[in-house]
Amino acid sequence: MRYQMVNRFLVLAVTAAMPLVAQAQGRGGRGGGGRGGPPPTAKAAAPIDLTGYWVSIVDEDWRYRMVAPEPGDYFGVPMTVEARKVADTWDPAKDEASGEQCKSYGAPALLRVPEHLHFTWQDDETLRLDTDSGKQTRLFHFGDWKAPAGPPTLQGDSEASWEIVRPGRGAPPPNPDAPPQGKGSLKIVTTHLKAGYLRKNGVPYSENADLTEYYDMIKERNGDTMLVALIVVNDPKYLREPFIITSHFKKQANDSGWKPTECSAKW
């Protein structure tokens, strides 16, 4: 439970820091591109560069992420009584037979899968995330994007915004060569989700769940660049309180290790 306490502290810290952060959301919220000029695109306004390849660093919840958890092992998830009843009926063979083998690869659980990530810009207002495990794709939409009509999906509809740290009055201008930490974060809010699993052993989230994430980049002293994703899942049906976790990734120089694999209900 220690990691959950730490993560809750991080969420409170982020919330407390919000008055110091300028949220760049939508075309009208990023600031003008000069008097009379158009505002910069989401790509141009990015305080951090997430593009490229990343690999999972599994430094917490190893027994839930690197091996399939045992049936009934729900430790650390604030499940409702109804959620436990659903999880207790988990049958991976039934999921595979019904074509539901990707239920643990939905957006609320995707960054917990041991995997490689690949970020690219699909266009100036859409950041794309691909994973090799499960071959999933998420699209993070900035600006005035409107969610299309249709049934819910495993990756849902994601609205993105940059939360850019502005220097205080009298502070020197930011150094473009400074480490990424402190420059800003990527905030993502995801809704319209198809029901799935928070863990491989059938811990459920419902179609009423929503997901909020914050992505931050950190430059380590040894030169490594790390991505820290703070993940908050709310689900009034299956969770008694928000489920808060973090996932860590290391930046790679190339696509080494990138190996697309299909979803698996058993692993």
C-alpha positions in Angstrom: 0.0 0.0 0.0 3.0 2.3 0.4 3.1 3.1 -3.3 -0.6 4.2 -3.3 0.1 6.6 -0.4 3.0 8.1 -2.3 0.9 8.4 -5.4 -1.9 10.1 -3.6 0.6 12.6 -2.3 1.8 13.2 -5.8 -1.8 13.9 -6.9 -2.3 16.4 -4.1 1.0 18.1 -5.0 -0.1 18.4 -8.6 -3.4 19.8 -7.5 -1.8 22.3 -5.2 0.6 23.5 -7.9 -2.1 24.1 -10.4 -2.3 27.9 -9.8 1.4 28.1 -10.8 0.7 26.3 -14.1 -0.7 27.7 -17.3 -2.9 25.1 -18.9 -2.6 25.3 -22.7 -5.8 23.7 -23.9 -7.6 24.5 -27.1 -6.6 26.9 -29.7 -7.5 29.8 -27.6 -5.6 28.7 -24.6 -2.0 28.4 -25.9 -1.3 32.1 -26.4 -0.9 34.0 -29.6 1.8 33.5 -32.1 2.6 37.2 -32.2 0.3 40.2 -32.6 -2.3 39.3 -35.1 -0.8 35.9 -35.8 -2.3 32.5 -35.2 -1.7 30.6 -32.0 0.9 27.9 -32.1 -0.2 24.3 -32.7 -0.1 21.7 -29.9 3.1 20.3 -31.5 4.8 23.7 -31.6 3.7 24.6 -28.1 4.9 21.3 -26.5 7.1 22.0 -23.4 8.4 18.4 -23.6 9.2 16.1 -26.5 7.7 12.7 -26.0 8.4 11.5 -29.5 10.5 8.3 -30.0 10.7 4.9 -28.3 10.4 4.1 -24.6 10.7 0.9 -22.6 8.9 -0.1 -19.4 10.8 0.0 -16.2 8.9 -2.3 -13.8 9.9 -0.9 -10.4 6.6 -1.5 -8.6 3.9 -4.2 -8.7 6.3 -6.7 -10.3 4.1 -9.7 -9.3 1.0 -8.2 -11.0 2.8 -7.0 -14.1 5.5 -9.5 -15.0 3.5 -12.6 -14.3 -0.2 -13.3 -14.5 -1.6 -12.6 -11.0 -3.4 -15.5 -9.3 -7.2 -15.6 -9.4 -8.5 -13.7 -6.4 -5.3 -11.7 -5.8 -6.8 -8.2 -5.8 -4.4 -6.6 -3.2 -4.1 -2.8 -3.5 -7.2 -2.2 -5.7 -10.1 -0.4 -3.9 -12.8 -2.7 -5.4 -16.5 -2.6 -4.6 -18.3 -5.7 -3.5 -19.8 -5.9 -7.0 -16.3 -5.7 -8.6 -15.2 -8.7 -6.5 -18.1 -10.7 -7.6 -17.3 -10.0 -11.3 -13.6 -10.7 -10.8 -14.3 -14.0 -9.1 -15.9 -15.2 -12.3 -12.9 -14.4 -14.5 -12.3 -17.0 -17.1 -9.5 -16.2 -19.6 -10.5 -19.1 -21.9 -14.0 -17.6 -22.2 -12.5 -14.2 -23.0 -10.4 -15.7 -25.8 -13.3 -17.7 -27.2 -15.4 -14.6 -27.3 -12.7 -12.4 -28.9 -12.2 -10.4 -25.7 -8.5 -11.2 -25.2 -7.6 -7.5 -25.2 -9.7 -6.5 -22.1 -6.6 -5.9 -20.0 -5.0 -3.7 -22.7 -7.6 -0.9 -22.4 -6.4 2.7 -21.6 -6.7 2.4 -17.8 -4.4 -0.6 -17.7 -2.3 -0.2 -20.9 0.7 1.5 -19.3 1.0 -1.3 -16.7 1.8 -3.8 -19.4 5.5 -4.6 -19.8 6.1 -3.1 -23.2 7.7 -0.5 -25.5 6.0 2.7 -26.4 6.3 4.7 -29.6 5.1 8.4 -29.6 4.7 10.2 -32.9 2.7 13.3 -34.1 -0.1 12.1 -36.3 -0.8 15.8 -37.2 -0.1 19.1 -35.5 -3.0 18.6 -33.0 -2.9 14.9 -32.5 -0.2 13.0 -30.5 -0.2 9.2 -31.2 0.9 6.5 -28.9 1.5 2.9 -30.1 2.4 -0.1 -28.0 4.1 -3.2 -29.1 2.4 -5.4 -26.4 -1.1 -5.9 -27.7 -0.5 -3.7 -30.7 -2.7 -0.9 -29.3 -3.0 2.7 -30.5 -4.1 5.7 -28.5 -4.7 9.2 -30.0 -4.4 12.3 -27.8 -6.4 15.1 -29.3 -5.6 18.8 -28.6 -7.5 21.9 -29.6 -11.2 22.0 -30.6 -11.4 18.3 -31.4 -14.9 16.7 -31.0 -15.3 13.1 -30.1 -17.0 11.1 -32.9 -20.3 9.3 -32.4 -20.1 5.5 -32.0 -19.8 2.7 -29.4 -17.2 2.9 -26.6 -13.7 1.5 -27.3 -10.9 0.1 -25.3 -8.8 3.2 -25.7 -11.7 5.6 -25.4 -11.7 9.3 -26.4 -8.7 11.2 -25.1 -8.6 15.0 -24.8 -5.1 16.4 -24.2 -3.6 19.6 -23.0 -0.2 21.0 -22.1 0.3 22.2 -18.6 3.2 24.6 -19.0 5.1 26.0 -16.0 5.5 29.8 -16.3 8.3 31.6 -14.5 7.3 33.9 -11.7 7.6 37.7 -11.9 11.2 38.7 -12.0 12.5 35.2 -12.8 14.9 34.8 -15.7 13.5 33.4 -19.0 13.6 29.6 -19.2 16.7 27.9 -20.5 15.9 25.9 -23.7 18.7 23.5 -22.8 17.5 22.9 -19.3 16.3 19.4 -18.3 12.6 18.7 -19.1 11.5 18.4 -15.5 9.7 21.6 -14.4 8.9 22.8 -18.0 5.5 21.2 -18.1 3.4 18.1 -18.3 1.0 16.4 -20.7 -2.5 16.0 -19.2 -4.9 13.5 -20.8 -8.5 12.9 -19.9 -10.1 9.8 -21.4 -13.8 8.9 -21.4 -16.2 6.8 -23.5 -14.3 3.6 -22.5 -15.4 0.0 -23.2 -15.4 -2.1 -20.0 -12.2 -4.0 -19.4 -9.7 -5.2 -16.7 -7.4 -3.2 -14.5 -5.4 -6.3 -13.9 -4.9 -9.5 -15.9 -6.8 -11.6 -13.4 -10.2 -10.0 -14.2 -10.2 -7.0 -11.8 -12.9 -4.9 -13.7 -13.5 -1.4 -14.7 -16.9 -0.5 -16.1 -18.1 1.5 -19.1 -18.7 4.3 -16.5 -15.0 4.7 -15.8 -12.9 7.7 -16.7 -9.1 8.1 -16.8 -6.9 11.1 -16.0 -3.2 11.0 -16.7 -0.2 13.3 -16.3 3.0 12.5 -18.3 6.3 14.1 -17.0 9.8 13.8 -18.4 12.8 13.7 -16.0 16.5 13.8 -16.9 18.5 11.6 -14.6 22.1 12.4 -13.4 23.5 9.6 -15.5 22.0 11.1 -18.6 18.9 8.8 -18.9 15.6 10.4 -19.8 12.6 8.9 -18.0 8.9 9.2 -18.5 6.7 9.1 -15.4 3.0 8.6 -16.0 0.6 9.3 -13.1 -2.6 7.4 -13.7 -5.9 8.0 -12.0 -8.9 5.8 -12.7 -12.4 6.7 -11.4 -15.2 4.2 -11.6 -18.3 4.7 -9.5 -19.5 1.2 -10.2 -16.4 -0.9 -9.4 -14.1 1.3 -7.4 -14.7 2.7 -3.9 -12.2 5.5 -4.5 -9.8 6.6 -7.3 -7.3 3.9 -8.2 -3.9 5.8 -8.4 -0.8 4.3 -9.8 2.4 5.4 -11.6 4.3 3.8 -14.5 7.9 4.5 -15.5 9.6 4.3 -18.9 13.1 4.9 -20.2 13.9 6.7 -23.4 15.6 4.6 -26.1 17.9 5.8 -28.9 16.1 3.7 -31.5 13.5 1.0 -31.9 15.6 -1.7 -30.3 13.4 -4.3 -28.7 10.3 -3.2 -30.5 8.4 -6.4 -31.1 4.6 -6.1 -31.8 2.7 -9.0 -30.2 -1.0 -9.8 -30.1 -3.2 -9.4 -26.9 -3.3 -12.4 -24.6 -6.0 -13.1 -22.0 -3.7 -15.5 -20.1 -0.5 -13.4 -20.1 
